[in-house]
Amino acid sequence: MRVATVAALSTLSVLSVLVVATPAPAQTAPTTDLAKVEGGNFAIDKNHAKIIFSTSHFGFSTYYGLFTSFDARLHFDPKAPTASTLEVTIDLNGIDTTNPKLDSHLKSPDFFDVAKYPQATFKATTIRTTGPTTGTIVGDLTLHGVTKPVTLLASFAGGGVNPMTKAYVLGFSATGTLNRSDFGVSAYVPAVGDTVTLTISGEFDRIP
């Protein structure tokens, strides 16, 4: 027992030395200065991105859910941000409210009818800057077989090198609202809210 205890303490001591001796990856803070930001083609880092939706539940609370399966491609030009392009595809089978019964109902013909309309897509049509790190993105959202314009209020968190992956990364967040009945998803309106709020945050990794 004594030998095992000494061995364990020796191992912990070695590990402690290694932890102290191993420096954390150096990181340069992301920059929002477009003169220093690098452009190119980018893909969403799905491990560091969220698409959250919320709506009123009978007026008593705000109900939240996630779209967990999606892809996005961005071409970003820091010299002409308004010329950038953005396309997003969402797999509606990946909807997650943490309530499996509700998830199944949302996938049914009462709501998204994912058997018939498995995907939603968003393609930016107009990008405008409203400040040094803010802008609006107007795009065509196709949902439930209907295409209508949706406006997102976007914020640029900055660009820089991820100290772990060494990838060049751009960070953005955005919010927007839509009326689900405009897309033919009108079950239980107005008891369950018609207005849906989108809250989006994501990192984009540069790709060749």
Helices and strands as residue ranges (DSSP letters): H 2-21, E 40-57, E 61-67, E 70-76, G 81-83, E 85-91, G 92-94, E 95-96, H 100-107, E 119-129, E 134-143, E 146-161, E 168-179, G 180-183, E 195-207
